[in-house]
């Protein structure tokens, strides 16, 4: 049961508690349909994609699709600051109940992997600071859930999402990072009624407890 927020809690967090009650509180027969908002994020250091899904009675529709363009920032730390600001703004606009984020793939370039991990962590920090639960999905898991093929191309994922969500071609945008993010959200939607095996985080303490190999004391 969700306890009453303490008096010291910031006013900006109250809408998230209200959405929690609206989403999970028991409803009587004849009341409004259950709704859930899922924010999907595809981490990136130049282009970060995001997609927002609205679920009503297990039916999904797209609310938003776009990218956070980081190419104009030469300094890596300025990019991280912009990621936190923009993701926080998206959360404030759509009040997602949960975030689904794509896990970084493992590459040979250590520096690139480090920067990508920081970008993902910053997006996660924005969600955690707003009390939005996070679920992390491997890229192959998302592709398998959307297309049935864990090695599907970005174009195949985008085309399948366009068909399933009945998205107009002009709404898809030119960046596949956005549809990858929407794919993460849709994968999470498909997993809602199935056993969860991916890592879920509800607080910094929870994140540290589940990632002791990634956090130094």
C-alpha positions, 0 to 999 in steps of 0.5 A: 500500500502506498503511504501518505507522502511526508510533508517535506516532499516536493509539490512537483512529485504529487502528480505522480502519486495521484497517477499511481492511485488512478492507475492501480487503485481498485475501481468499481463496476462502471468506472473509467477504464484502466489506463497506463502511460509507458515512456520508452527511451533509446539511449544515445550520445548524439541522438536519444529517442523517446516514445510514449504509449497510452494503454487503455484496457490493454489496447495501445496507442502512440501519444508521442514520438521524437528525439533529443538531439545532442549533436550541438553540444561539444562537451559530453557533460553538457549533453548529460545535463541536457538529457536530464533536463529533456527527459524530466520535461517529457516526464512532466508532460506525459506523467508516465507510470513506468519507463522502459529503456533499452540496455546498451549493447557491448561494443569494442570501443570502451570510451564509446560504451562508457559515454553511452552508459552515462547517457542511459544512466542520466535518463534513468536518474531523471525517471528515478528522481520523479518516482517512475519505475524503470524496466531495462530490456536488451535490444534483442528482447525488444526486436523479438517482442516486436518482430519475432526476430531478435536480429531484425533491423531497425527498419523492420522494427519501425515498420512493424510498429507503424502497422500495429499502432496504425501510425501515419508515415509522416508521424514516424520521423526520420530518426530510427532512434525514436521508433527504437524507443517506442519499441522499448515501450511496446515491448514493456506493454507486451510483457505487462501480463507475462512474468518479468525477467528484466531488471526493474528499479524503483529507487537508487538503493534498489539500483545499487542492490541489483548492480553491485558489480557496477557500483564502487564503494 
